[in-house]
Amino acid sequence: MELRHLKHFLVVADLKHFHRAALELNLAQPSLSRSIQKMEDLLGAKLLERTSRSVTLTPFGEVVVEHGSRIIRDVDFLKREIKAIQGLETGELIVGASAIPLNSIVGPSIGQFVNTFPNVNVELKVGNWLSLYQQLCKAEVSLFIAETKATELEHREDIEVIPLPSFQAIFCCRSQHPLAQQHSLSLDTLKQYPIAIPSALPKPLYDQFGDLFSKYRNDFSGLVKFEQFQAIKESLSECDLVALAPDVSVKKEIEAGSLVALSLADMPDIQASFSIVHLKSRRLTPAATAFINFINPQ
């Protein structure tokens, strides 16, 4: 079986229409039909049910889509890796990150990295840890950076985890917030104000705050769950919202005096443990290795 036949089949399976698939592939429709027929002959199974208007997959076709998609991804990754082995001058790097490390770790470093390695083609992707892990398995990202301790990513046997310096979780608010003027604060004190927390906050960490985030308590004052902290950070200066976030994500604002970190007597000691994650079974390209060394020098 030739790769071109497999690619032809996958396009037909995706578009579910021979004419549109032929246009997408820049092929004559009879040539596309012969390509699919060749695959069916080689596999000894009918892959498609074809009508005058559409195409549907047979159970055999569904199996071919599942395995064929992985084969095409692996071949594309192989081509990229061969090019990368030739040196950083032809490198490609696709970095994934959850929102906070993207803004706090990757963002400040990526400009300097590109200046140092100007011929490396860099692409950034943002997502939660689960979607990034799935993209990593599909070779859609070279590596990613996310919280690995609370998410239990560090316990997965198929990945390599390179820890980065951890950051303290804090509650922060605008410098003119009523709480910023008080000296004896506790978690109960926060209940008077709306609170913003990461939407992917793991349950073990969530539980350490008691009923603070519960909408069923009598003195509930509002809860905002966020995936992108940047939008929350920008709104903090305009309202009485209090946000839970790693200190690194508001370091500049605290130093500038626009935000303050609240000191709570009963604040749980929570460390945000971000790490670089890559697959053990997939060799790192020179570009990926250079990036890891760049943001995590030993």
Secondary structure, 3 states (H helix, E strand, C coil): CCHHHHHHHHHHHHHCCHHHHHHHHCCCHHHHHHHHHHHHHHHCCCCEEECCCCEEECHHHHHHHHHHHHHHHHHHHHHHHHHHHCCHHHCEEEEEECHHHHHHHHHHHHHHHHHHCCCCEEEEEECCHHHHHHHHHCCCCCEEEEECCCCCHHHCCCEEEEECCCEEEEEEEECCCHHHHCCCECHHHHCCCCEEEECCCCHHHHHCCCCCCCCCCCCCCCEEEECCHHHHHHHHCCCCCEEEEEHHHHHHHHHHCCEEECCECCCCCCEECEEEEEECCCCCCHHHHHHHHHHCCC
